[in-house]
């Protein structure tokens, strides 16, 4: 390849064939995740150096069982393989098959091959062949498929060089279709398609006609012709079924001559594990234990790095204050940007640990069993077994959780899952819960072992899941959305997780969180800093006003400075906003200072703690922790503690329900392609939070 | 009486006669569920829904409502 254009290689294959392992072997650290224009599906690409020194771009397309998509992710495969004009159009496709499931994997291979793109068949996990008594006649397969067949074991790094060599020779492979749909099904009908839609190969035309929606790139004129063929839907369906049956017949005939498996050799790890893991009692016991272990580790393991990050950033902020020359810009850096970045980085440990668990559960094949066990239960609430994964991921962060709903086939199931996921207790609520619980719940033990504070925290988690389920139930009754959902979940073989795959998966998702949610949190921190350090005329003349007022009174300079600072806060823009909403939040037990924290929390919940620490540190000079300062805060009218039990409980309830996360709202808008749903979340959850907090305060007061 | 995949006992096998849907989900066929193929019921979830089956070399779970529409061949299922 002497041309400047890099060779484009696309990886396609069924889920659970080790396609991602192969991608990781080929691309290693060069991989990065981008976006397809206009849609939100992640595009994974990396570069790979071939044996002759040329560099290729490898794209890992979403796993799919067929070229006919059943979900958003899968439609990318079709679009990529059909759009010849696109810069993503592959020069060669690698179809990854797994040695044990080769029959079903070949269905996709024959479909891709018929698109007249050079296609290499990779048979993965060949290290298991002798153990499972499998024999493949590669020579004969090569002959029938008229292309290169490569045996690899991606995990054991075997056959990778053979594959690279096969990619180099991509121009030598035949591109004629393997399977002639027209002859078998209805010759005149397909002849008509051929003459009507010129410029496309027959199979491509057939795919264009049979898709529910038009692919994005075809011309209006072609759409018009395609629509004419779409009129008789029954015929299309019937022919698609015939096509599938004939393809399987064709594949069976080939496999009879080229593939043998000694069934007696198969060691039955799958059935032995399934007996326990999908058992109607043990299955649930094991799932619950794994969940408990997961949450336990999220708290225990993450607390050490989190404390470290917290300390580092506050030191760094202090240090920058001393080093940088005084001025607005330095203030912005040390009080706006550094704490802002710290506020994002602090969540990385928890989120990474949670993603680690989810990745391991998915890699081993266990997650499919959970989907199987939970489907019936989740259906009662208008969701699907597949909703379990987003709901679990939601305990880390709702943003990646909502993105994980893409493989839920039915639109209504998916929409409900998206709408209720923000109720699950995400890690941003944790610091808020932690500080309030520490303030209002005594450090007692119940029955000698359970810490009372821990129990309260656990009830908040249960409250989160509970309200997700209840609102899903209601939404299911109320929403009038037509959608057909069809549930089919593959139960893959159990596998040991590959460390490399998990590493890349965790890094990729954590990076997506930091860059996605992080940008918003950082931006809001800067806005907040601006609103707190600018204000009305009284703000600007604060020193004069306070000094005049305190004339004649006997106070020290220190007290005077503190008076000025709190006067400034009261008259800053954010203080004015807090005062403005004070009448509305008074019935919940909050004052204007908490009001400020509430407003800033609408950017992201965790800002609450930071804001309060800013507010209270401004007013006082003593070096106590934020917790001590909050505990010392007194209501000027009742002379009671501000953070007493009723007000604290009311705040906990408010944070459990309210939709206070711009990042989530933005992602919901992107995924539902409408402002209607994020607005419903914002208003609905906000109203619920207000009412629930009001009732809590009224009862406990 | 018509026997369907939903009537199978755990571990029992049957051969698919036809798929009786108003609209047969293509994905079901593409997973290997086509007439003439043998189905094995591997496991039920509680309340016998969903069902975990194996057919044509694929292992997957479907809901009861789907299983009820996969009709089995009565004669053949005894022989296999």
Interface residues (C-beta under 8 A of the other chain):
Chain A: X65 X66 X68 X70 X100 X101 X102 X103 X104 X107 X237 X240 X241 X244 X245 X248 X270 X271 X274 X278 X280 X368 X371 X372 X373 X375 X376 X385 X486 X487 X488 X489 X490 X491 X492
Chain B: X23 X24 X25 X26 X27 X28 X29 X30 X31 X32 X34 X35 X42 X43 X44 X45 X46 X47 X49 X50 X52 X56 X57 X58 X59 X60 X61 X62 X63 X66
